[in-house]
Structure formats: structure tokens, C-alpha cells
Amino acid sequence: MKKYIVLCAGLCLAMSFTGCKSSESAYKKAYEKAQAQAAQQQAPVQQVTEVPVVTPVQTVPANQTQVVDNYDNVSVRQERVAVVNGTGLKNYSVVVGSFSVIANAEGLQQRLKNAGYNAQIVKNEERGMYRVVASTYDTKAEAAQSRNAISGTEFNPNADAWLLYYTR
């Protein structure tokens, strides 16, 4: 009986090894398919290129260009303030400093007065801040021009001056 079992096991093993063997024709078919794909990729492809139509540019000399300033887009803060030291505010003012201590505001005001500005100090009671106003104007455009002129100077080195709309 042992011989019979060994013989059956050997026969099954032999059949399993021969059954898994891949045929030469399968390799040949895969090789031919790969060659066909390579030939398709190497075939020259004709591409149609279109030439873009460009409209000629008309040049204008720089001396004919007109620059228009738009002061309507300048941001303005609106605050209720009271004049602490100065002659009074008009509608738009250029604020160059904000301090919680009045002595600091007075120091900047004095420096501005020495430089020829009509500096004033106003207080925003809601925030408890003293604002130093370098100049005050009736129109927004004048105030914006003044702010641009004082920005970057020794009184406003960080260029953070802003416009205040005075509400009474």
C-alpha cells in the first residue's frame, strides 16, 4: 500500500510540474505585440501648426501720457475726537502719531511745530488715545497729498500716516 501511495504522489507531482509549463507560442505572441507597439510609437506623426495672427502695437510717446490721481480711493477713518491742544480741525486731518500718554503726543507735536507744521493734539475718548495731527484740510484730496508728502519723513518714518474724518 505504501508503494501505491508513493507512486500516486509521484504521478501527481509530475503532472503538476508539466501542467504549469508555459508554451513557447505565448512568448512569441507577447514578443510580436511588443514589437508592433514599438513600431507605432516610432512612426513619425505629422502635426499641423498654425501661425498666430498678431495685431501690430501702436506706440505712444511717454510725453503724451496723462497721469490722473484718484483720491476717492484713499481710506479714511472716522472718529469722534475732541481738540486738546490746537486751533481746531477741518473735515480731513493727517494723523502721524497715536499715544496713550499725552506727554508723548506733546513731544511729537512740538517737533512738528518746529518743522513748520500746524500740529494739533486731539483725543479719542472711546479708545483713550491722543492723536497727533500734522495738518488739517477741507478736502480729502488735499489731505491725501499732504499725507503722501509726510510719509517716510523723520516724523513718520514707517509711512503709517492716515486720514481722519472729523465728526463733530
C-alpha positions as CSV (number, residue, x, y, z in Angstrom):
1,M,0.0,0.0,0.0
2,K,2.9,2.3,0.7
3,K,4.2,1.7,-2.8
4,Y,0.8,2.7,-4.2
5,I,0.7,6.0,-2.2
6,V,4.2,6.9,-3.2
7,L,3.5,6.1,-6.9
8,C,0.3,8.2,-6.8
9,A,2.1,11.1,-5.2
10,G,4.9,11.0,-7.7
11,L,2.5,10.9,-10.6
12,C,0.5,13.9,-9.2
13,L,3.7,15.8,-8.7
14,A,4.9,15.1,-12.3
15,M,1.6,16.2,-13.7
16,S,1.6,19.4,-11.7
17,F,5.0,20.4,-13.0
18,T,4.2,19.7,-16.6
19,G,0.8,21.4,-16.4
20,C,2.3,24.8,-15.3
21,K,4.7,24.9,-18.1
22,S,4.0,27.9,-20.4
23,S,4.1,27.3,-24.1
24,E,6.5,28.8,-26.5
25,S,3.7,30.3,-28.6
26,A,2.6,32.5,-25.7
27,Y,6.0,34.1,-25.5
28,K,6.1,34.5,-29.2
29,K,2.7,36.3,-29.3
30,A,3.8,38.7,-26.5
31,Y,7.0,39.5,-28.3
32,E,5.2,40.3,-31.6
33,K,2.7,42.5,-29.7
34,A,5.6,44.5,-28.1
35,Q,7.3,44.9,-31.5
36,A,4.0,46.3,-33.0
37,Q,3.6,48.8,-30.2
38,A,7.2,50.0,-30.5
39,A,6.8,50.4,-34.3
40,Q,3.6,52.6,-33.7
41,Q,5.4,54.8,-31.3
42,Q,8.4,55.3,-33.6
43,A,6.2,56.2,-36.6
44,P,6.5,59.9,-37.4
45,V,3.4,61.9,-36.6
46,Q,2.7,64.9,-38.7
47,Q,1.5,67.9,-36.8
48,V,-0.3,70.9,-38.3
49,T,0.9,74.1,-36.8
50,E,-1.0,77.3,-37.2
51,V,0.8,80.6,-37.4
52,P,-0.8,83.1,-34.9
53,V,-2.0,86.4,-36.3
54,V,-0.7,89.3,-34.3
55,T,-2.2,92.8,-34.4
56,P,0.5,95.5,-34.6
57,V,1.0,97.5,-31.5
58,Q,0.6,101.3,-31.7
59,T,3.2,103.1,-29.6
60,V,2.6,106.4,-28.0
61,P,5.4,108.6,-26.8
62,A,5.6,108.9,-23.0
63,N,5.2,112.7,-23.0
64,Q,1.6,112.2,-24.3
65,T,0.6,110.1,-21.3
66,Q,-1.7,111.8,-18.8
67,V,-1.5,110.7,-15.1
68,V,-4.6,111.2,-13.1
69,D,-4.6,110.8,-9.3
70,N,-7.7,109.2,-7.8
71,Y,-8.1,110.4,-4.3
72,D,-11.6,108.9,-3.9
73,N,-10.0,105.5,-3.1
74,V,-7.9,106.7,-0.2
75,S,-9.0,105.1,3.0
76,V,-10.3,107.4,5.8
77,R,-11.0,106.6,9.5
78,Q,-14.0,108.3,11.1
79,E,-13.7,109.1,14.8
80,R,-15.2,111.3,17.4
81,V,-12.4,113.4,18.8
82,A,-12.0,116.5,20.9
83,V,-9.3,119.1,20.4
84,V,-6.9,119.1,23.3
85,N,-4.2,121.4,22.1
86,G,-4.5,123.3,18.8
87,T,-6.6,125.8,16.8
88,G,-9.3,123.4,15.6
89,L,-9.9,120.7,12.9
90,K,-11.3,120.9,9.4
91,N,-13.0,118.0,7.8
92,Y,-9.9,115.9,6.9
93,S,-6.8,115.6,9.0
94,V,-3.4,113.8,8.6
95,V,-2.7,111.8,11.8
96,V,1.0,110.9,12.2
97,G,1.0,109.5,15.7
98,S,-1.2,107.9,18.4
99,F,-0.3,107.8,22.0
100,S,-1.9,106.8,25.3
101,V,0.3,109.2,27.2
102,I,-0.3,112.9,26.5
103,A,3.4,113.8,27.2
104,N,4.5,111.7,24.2
105,A,1.9,113.3,22.0
106,E,3.1,116.8,23.1
107,G,6.7,115.9,22.2
108,L,5.8,114.9,18.7
109,Q,3.6,118.0,18.3
110,Q,6.5,120.2,19.3
111,R,8.8,118.6,16.8
112,L,6.2,119.1,14.1
113,K,5.7,122.8,15.0
114,N,9.5,123.3,14.9
115,A,9.4,121.9,11.4
116,G,6.7,124.4,10.3
117,Y,3.6,122.2,10.6
118,N,0.4,123.5,12.3
119,A,0.3,120.4,14.6
120,Q,-2.5,119.7,17.0
121,I,-3.5,117.1,19.6
122,V,-6.9,115.5,19.6
123,K,-8.3,112.9,21.9
124,N,-10.4,109.9,21.1
125,E,-12.3,109.3,24.3
126,E,-13.7,105.9,23.2
127,R,-10.2,104.5,22.8
128,G,-8.4,106.7,25.2
129,M,-5.8,107.7,22.6
130,Y,-4.2,111.1,21.9
131,R,-3.9,111.6,18.1
132,V,-1.2,114.0,16.8
133,V,-2.5,115.8,13.7
134,A,0.2,117.2,11.4
135,S,-2.2,119.2,9.2
136,T,-5.9,119.6,8.5
137,Y,-7.8,120.3,5.3
138,D,-11.3,120.9,3.9
139,T,-11.0,118.3,1.1
140,K,-9.9,114.7,1.0
141,A,-7.6,115.2,-2.0
142,E,-5.6,117.9,-0.2
143,A,-5.3,115.8,2.9
144,A,-4.2,112.7,0.9
145,Q,-1.5,114.8,-0.9
146,S,-0.2,116.0,2.5
147,R,-0.2,112.5,3.9
148,N,1.8,111.3,0.9
149,A,4.3,114.2,1.4
150,I,4.9,113.5,5.1
151,S,5.1,109.7,4.7
152,G,8.7,108.5,5.0
153,T,10.0,111.6,6.7
154,E,11.5,111.8,10.2
155,F,8.1,112.4,11.7
156,N,6.6,109.4,10.0
157,P,9.5,107.0,9.1
158,N,7.3,103.9,8.8
159,A,4.9,105.7,6.4
160,D,1.9,104.8,8.5
161,A,0.2,108.3,8.5
162,W,-3.6,108.1,8.0
163,L,-6.5,110.3,7.3
164,L,-9.1,111.2,9.9
165,Y,-12.6,112.4,9.1
166,Y,-13.6,114.7,11.9
167,T,-17.1,114.1,13.2
168,R,-18.5,116.7,15.4
